[in-house]
Amino acid sequence: MSDNNSAREDPQAAGEPSKSELRHRALALRKRTTSHERLIAGRALVRELPELTVRPHMTVAAYVSMGTEIETRPLLAWLLTQGCTVLVPRLGSGLDIGWSVVRSLDDLQEVSGTGHLRPDEPSSNVLPPNALKQADIVIAPALGVDPQGVRLGRGAGWYDRALAARRQDCLLIAVCWPWEVTDGHLPAQPHDVPADAVLTPAGYRWLRRRTGA
């Protein structure tokens, strides 16, 4: 793909696929995975996360997987065994993500009336969007990641809005399948928040050097 900045902002002008087209392709490939494969991949995430990236008693904002995403419950369970405070999204009905603390995987329940079209949530108190300022690490879902850390999301913009509240020294790790890590450029917009690293069942990769790192 072209390195031209204008092409990245308007990929269709350069004949490149749009974000919606890329999402459609990614979701189509994910549908070929089985629930067992997603669980095995989720266990691999724990093994591939580098030692000392997560230290005891850190606050980690993660997410509860759904649908064809890599299963994150093994990772959430491991974070809890490390004594971490684990935050997960509470989507509510607005545009901003709230957060709740997960104390046990047993706390996670289907959101009534959604038919598992939203991630399971804990029943603990809903914290405001700025609760993300507490996080030392954010682990976010992605449908694709490029070498500059541009993350292809699902299009709702929840995470980009939420990430504006995180501290400058907070590490952002994107999670996706290995084939979704591209060597080319993904289309980017000014509000996109780049990831610092990407974690897949096949390994962990630094994408860019953070300011002050």
DONUNU-734924 format. One line per field, with one value per residue (C-alpha): x, y, z; residue number from 1; residue in three letters. Coordinates in nm, 4 decimals. Layout:
! residues N
px	(X|...) $
py	(Y|...) $
pz	(Z|...) $
nr	(NUM|...) $
rest	(Ala|...) $
END
This chain:
! residues 213
px	(0.0000|0.1075|0.2889|0.1176|-0.0619|-0.3570|-0.4017|-0.4152|-0.6864|-0.8844|-0.7844|-1.0584|-0.9056|-0.5922|-0.7866|-0.7292|-1.0046|-1.2040|-1.2272|-1.5718|-1.4395|-1.1466|-1.3837|-1.6036|-1.3042|-1.1728|-1.5085|-1.5587|-1.2242|-1.3015|-1.6252|-1.4133|-1.2740|-1.4404|-1.5177|-1.2495|-0.9906|-1.0843|-1.0400|-0.7009|-0.5970|-0.7061|-0.4876|-0.1977|-0.2367|-0.1393|0.1732|0.2774|0.2437|0.6047|0.7154|0.7107|0.4774|0.2103|0.3250|0.1289|-0.1273|-0.1317|-0.4627|-0.5372|-0.8286|-0.9115|-1.2283|-1.4632|-1.4531|-1.7627|-1.8538|-1.5527|-1.3012|-1.0184|-1.1445|-1.0154|-1.1425|-0.8131|-0.6300|-0.8756|-0.8421|-0.4623|-0.4675|-0.6777|-0.4283|-0.1585|-0.3518|-0.4357|-0.7355|-0.9164|-1.1491|-1.3829|-1.6133|-1.9722|-2.1219|-2.4563|-2.6715|-2.4519|-2.1422|-1.8890|-1.7534|-1.8018|-1.5991|-1.6503|-1.4131|-1.4134|-1.3367|-1.4196|-1.5160|-1.8338|-1.9306|-1.9673|-2.3251|-2.5082|-2.6602|-3.0336|-3.2135|-2.9036|-2.8772|-2.4989|-2.4658|-2.2809|-1.9987|-2.0927|-2.0638|-2.0116|-2.2830|-2.0472|-2.0828|-2.0406|-1.7406|-1.7243|-1.5098|-1.2324|-1.1783|-0.9368|-0.6878|-0.6269|-0.5047|-0.1384|-0.2180|-0.5086|-0.5711|-0.8038|-0.9613|-0.8686|-0.9675|-0.6288|-0.3098|-0.0370|0.3314|0.2453|-0.0036|-0.3133|-0.5906|-0.8904|-1.1904|-1.5536|-1.6430|-1.8357|-1.5397|-1.5943|-1.2309|-1.0861|-1.3091|-1.2273|-0.8521|-0.8431|-0.8768|-0.5757|-0.2465|0.0459|0.2494|-0.0307|0.0662|-0.1900|-0.1831|-0.4045|-0.5233|-0.6040|-0.5418|-0.1913|-0.3115|-0.4612|-0.1198|-0.0330|0.2963|0.1095|-0.0749|-0.4317|-0.6439|-0.6104|-0.8075|-0.6942|-0.8933|-0.7426|-0.5294|-0.2307|-0.1406|0.2051|0.2146|0.0111|-0.0556|-0.1647|-0.1701|0.1542|0.3490|0.3947|0.5320|0.6285|0.4890|0.6287|0.8236|0.6115|0.7059|0.9455|0.9937) $
py	(0.0000|0.3601|0.5623|0.8778|1.0473|1.1615|0.8081|0.6801|0.9322|0.8527|0.4999|0.4695|0.7604|0.5498|0.2363|0.0848|-0.0896|0.1220|0.0492|-0.1041|-0.3364|-0.4387|-0.5080|-0.7209|-0.9281|-0.9709|-1.0799|-1.3249|-1.4916|-1.5011|-1.6875|-1.9819|-2.0270|-2.2606|-2.1961|-2.4519|-2.2727|-1.9423|-2.0909|-2.2432|-1.9090|-1.7351|-1.9618|-1.8855|-1.5128|-1.5732|-1.7635|-1.5073|-1.2011|-1.1180|-1.1728|-0.8550|-0.6733|-0.7204|-0.6881|-0.7751|-0.5217|-0.3235|-0.1893|-0.3423|-0.2394|-0.5407|-0.6642|-0.9613|-1.1335|-1.2077|-1.3800|-1.4706|-1.2784|-1.4691|-1.5862|-1.3477|-1.5256|-1.7160|-1.3822|-1.2200|-1.5146|-1.4932|-1.1185|-1.1854|-1.4462|-1.1762|-0.9583|-0.7052|-0.4766|-0.5667|-0.3184|-0.4178|-0.2025|-0.1224|0.0009|0.1296|0.3126|0.6153|0.6788|0.6510|0.3420|0.3113|0.0587|-0.1981|-0.3982|-0.7752|-0.9695|-1.3154|-1.4624|-1.5757|-1.2072|-1.1932|-1.2239|-1.1791|-0.8330|-0.8926|-0.8778|-0.8555|-1.2214|-1.2156|-0.9364|-0.7410|-0.8556|-1.0095|-0.7625|-0.7784|-0.6604|-0.4338|-0.0557|0.1298|0.3629|0.6707|0.6899|0.8730|0.5627|0.4642|0.7091|0.4413|0.1904|0.1001|-0.1137|-0.1194|-0.4400|-0.3597|-0.5686|-0.5146|-0.6517|-0.5512|-0.3678|-0.2127|-0.1362|0.2183|0.0821|0.1845|-0.0389|-0.1439|-0.1497|-0.2353|0.1168|0.2468|0.4495|0.3504|0.2681|0.5733|0.7958|0.5991|0.5973|0.9754|0.9434|0.7164|0.8362|0.9102|0.6278|0.3736|0.0876|0.0105|-0.3499|-0.4529|-0.8140|-0.9875|-1.3029|-1.3453|-1.3004|-0.9625|-0.8059|-0.6393|-0.5105|-0.2495|0.0589|0.0563|0.3639|0.6110|0.9097|1.1918|1.0576|0.7067|0.6156|0.3970|0.0849|0.0447|-0.3327|-0.6188|-0.9533|-1.2568|-1.6307|-1.6499|-1.3821|-1.0284|-0.7433|-0.3856|-0.1499|0.1898|0.3663|0.5681|0.9212|0.8965|0.5206) $
pz	(0.0000|-0.0555|0.2092|0.0866|0.3753|0.1665|0.0372|0.3928|0.4791|0.1635|0.0618|-0.1975|-0.3877|-0.4319|-0.5180|-0.1752|0.0238|0.2669|0.6377|0.5905|0.3192|0.5388|0.8286|0.6060|0.4913|0.8455|0.9846|0.6963|0.7747|1.1460|1.0798|0.9649|1.3177|1.5654|1.9308|2.0225|1.8080|1.9691|2.3163|2.2297|2.0818|2.4018|2.6119|2.3785|2.4442|2.8061|2.7023|2.4423|2.6646|2.7566|3.1132|3.3227|3.0814|3.3460|3.7053|4.0189|4.1333|3.8105|3.6816|3.3425|3.1213|2.9074|2.7370|2.7336|2.3960|2.1948|1.8703|1.6565|1.8674|2.0305|2.3690|2.6361|2.9469|2.9951|2.9862|3.2271|3.4652|3.4515|3.5214|3.8300|3.9541|3.9289|4.1709|3.9000|3.9121|3.5901|3.4211|3.1371|2.9233|3.0110|2.6872|2.8098|2.5563|2.4882|2.2789|2.5599|2.7310|3.1035|3.2996|3.5737|3.7892|3.7345|4.0507|3.9131|3.5776|3.7489|3.7630|3.3844|3.2661|2.9372|2.9008|2.9172|2.5846|2.3645|2.2607|2.3110|2.0554|2.3243|2.5496|2.8829|3.1685|3.5454|3.7814|3.9758|3.9782|3.6510|3.6559|3.4296|3.1122|3.2979|3.5126|3.2361|3.3880|3.6526|3.3940|3.3523|3.0464|2.8023|2.6064|2.3156|2.0393|1.6753|1.3365|1.2015|1.3021|1.0888|1.1689|1.2816|1.5329|1.3377|1.4687|1.2626|1.4946|1.4396|1.3359|1.6355|1.7639|2.1287|2.1950|2.0235|2.2375|2.5522|2.4896|2.4955|2.8750|2.9270|3.0734|2.8423|2.9982|2.9644|2.7305|2.4589|2.3348|2.0427|2.0227|1.6956|1.4943|1.3448|0.9865|1.0807|1.1485|0.8192|0.6799|0.4754|0.5939|0.7190|0.6480|0.9346|1.0533|1.2844|1.5810|1.5584|1.8598|1.7598|1.9551|2.1057|2.0582|1.9181|2.0874|1.8860|1.9639|1.7636|1.9477|2.0748|1.8668|1.9461|1.6858|1.7770|2.0483|2.2863|2.3838|2.6773|2.6303) $
nr	(1|2|3|4|5|6|7|8|9|10|11|12|13|14|15|16|17|18|19|20|21|22|23|24|25|26|27|28|29|30|31|32|33|34|35|36|37|38|39|40|41|42|43|44|45|46|47|48|49|50|51|52|53|54|55|56|57|58|59|60|61|62|63|64|65|66|67|68|69|70|71|72|73|74|75|76|77|78|79|80|81|82|83|84|85|86|87|88|89|90|91|92|93|94|95|96|97|98|99|100|101|102|103|104|105|106|107|108|109|110|111|112|113|114|115|116|117|118|119|120|121|122|123|124|125|126|127|128|129|130|131|132|133|134|135|136|137|138|139|140|141|142|143|144|145|146|147|148|149|150|151|152|153|154|155|156|157|158|159|160|161|162|163|164|165|166|167|168|169|170|171|172|173|174|175|176|177|178|179|180|181|182|183|184|185|186|187|188|189|190|191|192|193|194|195|196|197|198|199|200|201|202|203|204|205|206|207|208|209|210|211|212|213) $
rest	(Met|Ser|Asp|Asn|Asn|Ser|Ala|Arg|Glu|Asp|Pro|Gln|Ala|Ala|Gly|Glu|Pro|Ser|Lys|Ser|Glu|Leu|Arg|His|Arg|Ala|Leu|Ala|Leu|Arg|Lys|Arg|Thr|Thr|Ser|His|Glu|Arg|Leu|Ile|Ala|Gly|Arg|Ala|Leu|Val|Arg|Glu|Leu|Pro|Glu|Leu|Thr|Val|Arg|Pro|His|Met|Thr|Val|Ala|Ala|Tyr|Val|Ser|Met|Gly|Thr|Glu|Ile|Glu|Thr|Arg|Pro|Leu|Leu|Ala|Trp|Leu|Leu|Thr|Gln|Gly|Cys|Thr|Val|Leu|Val|Pro|Arg|Leu|Gly|Ser|Gly|Leu|Asp|Ile|Gly|Trp|Ser|Val|Val|Arg|Ser|Leu|Asp|Asp|Leu|Gln|Glu|Val|Ser|Gly|Thr|Gly|His|Leu|Arg|Pro|Asp|Glu|Pro|Ser|Ser|Asn|Val|Leu|Pro|Pro|Asn|Ala|Leu|Lys|Gln|Ala|Asp|Ile|Val|Ile|Ala|Pro|Ala|Leu|Gly|Val|Asp|Pro|Gln|Gly|Val|Arg|Leu|Gly|Arg|Gly|Ala|Gly|Trp|Tyr|Asp|Arg|Ala|Leu|Ala|Ala|Arg|Arg|Gln|Asp|Cys|Leu|Leu|Ile|Ala|Val|Cys|Trp|Pro|Trp|Glu|Val|Thr|Asp|Gly|His|Leu|Pro|Ala|Gln|Pro|His|Asp|Val|Pro|Ala|Asp|Ala|Val|Leu|Thr|Pro|Ala|Gly|Tyr|Arg|Trp|Leu|Arg|Arg|Arg|Thr|Gly|Ala) $
END
